[in-house]
Amino acid sequence: MSHNSNLLHRRERLLGPNMTTFYSDPVHIVRGEGAWLWDADGNRYLDCYNNVPHVGHAHPKVVEAISAQAATLNTHTRYLHEGILDYAERLTGTMEHDLDTMIMVCTGSEANDIALRMGRAMTGKTGIICTDNTYHGNTDLVSHLSAKKTPIGGAVDWVKKVPSPDTLAPLGGSAEAQAQAFADEIQTAIDTLEAEGHGFGTLILCPFFANEGFPDLPSGFLDPTVEVVRRAGGIIIADEVQPGFGRTGRHFWGHQRIGLAPDIVTMGKPMGNGHPVAAVVTRPEIMAEFRNRFGYFNTFGGNPVSAAAAMAVLDVLAEESLVENARDTGDYALELLRQLDHPMIADVRGAGLFLGVEFARDGDTKRAAPFCAQLVDEMRNRGVLLHSVGRYYHGIKIRPPMCFDRAQADLLVETMDAALKALPV
């Protein structure tokens, strides 16, 4: 039995069956630095997928901040400490629309769970709307939004899923009609929730529509949707776990890029560069209503070490001009990707260091899914890690650490070109 087989056997025995792994031959990673990873056999991989190490694997400034704070004090927020307050002031300083109060938690799932409860606290209504190809986490409440698996007991009728925007098959039949068509779907869902007695409380979406395949949408796309939601008295949550912290290159937040003024913003994975920290940011009146209704407390959320890790990430983003790097390197990589020549490439798109290639076989995206899975494995075998995305997992998602540079972009595209040529069409 190979070493990987031994690990997989132990993993199933100790952690349970059906745990997700990437690639048909999973990678046993032992070390990371910047945008590079090394496996147990010493092979090096270019990491073009992991947004968790946002400013780079094992960034020394983040490591130092975590180590120094852990060597001094770590406790919870029932004691006073300045770290969480300093971080809250700095983080909310990146936002507008009176979004200036914060709860720190440990995961994006927790953040979205709280945000949905905030919506219920403010509206007194239980109805939630999301897209039909989304993912926002895995708490009991949030799992009801998942497009991929239905929770035990079946779909709940207080969650309505609307068709997500799409580049190749836009709602309403055209790119020009899509914004209003999406808003019309929201209106239909609102009317249904109200008619069924749940009432409409909250719309939750990723402002980049990341899991939906990040269709190319202009600023202002959500204006008709906002009008519909506001008219119904609803709350809008922007899930920034994927597009936040400058990933799209020209804006610090995805909601700024698309021109949305949300009521609540959630964030997670990239916030602490791998340290488990996440947050919910909202307006003072929403925070007060939530605090009064739920009396929420999180033992580990906002502890001094988490606050130090998160602050160090903001420091590195600024000191190393990583948002600007995402813009410049992302533009460069996008242009290279658009030069790829393959009969199944249907579209190449993205923003900053969030890029993708969508595939179709004879115009059918669903039929391209097996080819896309083969390409992911072929890239892994050639030393580049990325993964699939989209309704049928028929596209490639490229989302490297923010320190990704032009030489690495060259390597990515050269390797993809070779992999595409090596695979049978």
C-alpha positions, 0 to 999 in steps of 0.5 A: 500500500502506497504512503498516500493509500495509507493516509487515505485509509487512516483518514477514513478510519479516524475522520469518517468516510466520504471526506472531500479530497482534491484530485484523483491522486490526492496531494500530500502537502508538507510545506508552503511558501508564497504561491508554492507548495511542496509534497512529501516527496519533494515535488513543487506545485504552483498553487493557483487555487487556495484563497486561504493563504491570502497573502501567501503561504507561511507569510513571515509577518503573519506567522510572527504576529500569531507567535508573538501574541500567542506568547503573550496572551490569548483569551476571549472577549468577555475580557477587555483587550484592544486588539479586536477594537483596533482591528474593527476600526481598521477593517470597517474603515475599508467600507462605506454605507455606515457599515462600522460594527463587527462580530468576529467568529471562527469560520465563514459558515458561522458568519453567514449563520449570524448574518441570516439571524440578523436579517430575521431579527430586523425583519421578524420574517424567516424567508430567505432567498439565494441563488440556485447554484450557491454555497454559503457554509455548513451550519444547520441554517446555512446548509439549507442554501447549498445547491449541491446537497439537500439536508436531511428532511428535504428542502425547506419551504422558507428558502427560495432559490432563484436562477443565478446569472450566467455569461453563456446563457444569460437570464432573460435571453441577453446580457442586456436583459439579465439584470432585470430578469434576475430582479424579476426572479427575486420578486417572484420568490418574495411574492411566494414567501409572503403568500406562504406565510413565511414573509421575506426577510433576507437576500444573501449572495456573493457579489462576485457570484463566485460559486455560480461561475463568476459571470461577467456582470457590470457595476450596477447589475444589482440595482433592479434587485436592490429596488425590489428588495428594499420595496419589500423591506428586506435585508441584503447580505454580501458574502465576501468570503471569496471576492473580499480583501482585494482579490478582484484587483480594483476594489477591496470588496466585491460589493464595491465592484458591483456597486452594491450597498449591502446591509451586512457583509460577511467574510472568512477564509482569507481574513487570517491567512489560514488562521481560523478567523471570520467576521460579520460587519453591519450597521449599528442598528442591525447589530443592536437588534441582533445583540438584544434578540440573541445575546450572542457570544463566541468563545474563540471569535475575536480572541487576541491571536485571531485579531493579531493574525487578521491585522497582519494580513491587512498590514501585508496587503498594504505594505506589499501593494497586493491589491494593485498586484492582483490588478496588474498580474490578474490583467496580465494572466487574463490576457494570456489565458485568452490566447489559449486555443482549444475547441472546447473553450467557451469563455475566459473571464475574471477580475484581479486574481480570480480568473476562470476558463469555461468549457463546452462540448458542442455548445453544451456545458454539462457535457464538458464536465468530464473533460474539465475533471481530466484537465484538473488532474492533468494540471496537478500532475504537471505541478499546477494546482487549480480546481473546477467551478460552475453549475456542472463543474465545467469550468476552471477556477484560478484563485492563487495567493495575492503574491502571485507574479507574472512569471508564475502566470506565464508558468500557469498558462504554459502548463495549461496550454500543454495540458489542453494539447495532451488531453483527447477532445 
